[in-house]
Amino acid sequence: MIRQLLLCLFCMSLLAGCADSSRKVEQESMRFKTTDASRLYFHNVRSIRYHIEEIGKDRMQLCRHKDFLDAPLPLYPVIANNYMYDEAYIVHEMADSLRQSGAFLLVGNPAGDTLSLDLRTHEAHYRFAQALYNAIVEDLPLQICVQSRCHSFLNDKDMRKTVRLVYRDYFRLVQLFK
């Protein structure tokens, strides 16, 4: 009887953990606030997959997924955990060539949406993360375009999954996903 109850609880926890793997992010939502519970979950459960660097006098944590250190991408998300102020941000590190004016990410087919890589504010990074996360969930093709030349982006399933997981970890940290 106890075995069956434990098995049932285990299966329910697995289902709850996988529930947001295909969940899209609503465009209206924008959150930067964290809570003690969300920071503890990230620190105790998810942070093992990240290289964490503390910077500045406020000791903000930059959390880079370890897979990005081994196979660097031209563009990848980083979680900036400003735990002293109960805030977290998603930022995107990118190759210098992508910082040129006019660089963009093409989502979907050639007539698809374009996402600007001119990311100067926390809000711009957040909106970019939302759109890219939703495109990954929908399994849309992605291309990075610089000076009218486009190159495939995130074709590797493992890298695509890693980018999606970083976004999901961030959305959990700011309690957009619970």
JOLIN-V230730 format. One record per pair of residues at least 12 apart in sequence whose C-alpha atoms are under 6 Angstrom apart, sorted by the first residue. I is the first residue (numbers start at 0). J is the second residue. D is the distance in whole Angstrom. If there is no record, write none. Layout:
# JOLIN-V230730
i,j,d
I,J,D
I,J,D
This chain:
# JOLIN-V230730
i,j,d
21,136,6
23,133,5
31,86,5
31,87,5
31,173,6
32,85,6
32,86,4
32,173,5
33,85,5
33,86,5
33,173,5
37,172,5
48,64,6
48,65,6
49,62,6
49,63,5
49,64,4
49,65,5
50,62,6
50,63,5
50,65,6
59,80,6
59,81,5
60,79,6
60,80,5
61,78,6
61,79,5
62,77,6
62,78,5
63,77,5
73,93,5
73,94,5
74,92,6
74,93,4
75,91,5
75,92,6
76,90,6
76,91,4
77,89,6
77,90,5
77,91,6
90,124,6
102,116,6
102,144,6
102,145,5
103,115,5
103,116,5
103,144,5
104,142,6
104,143,5
105,141,6
105,142,5
106,141,5
107,139,5
107,140,5
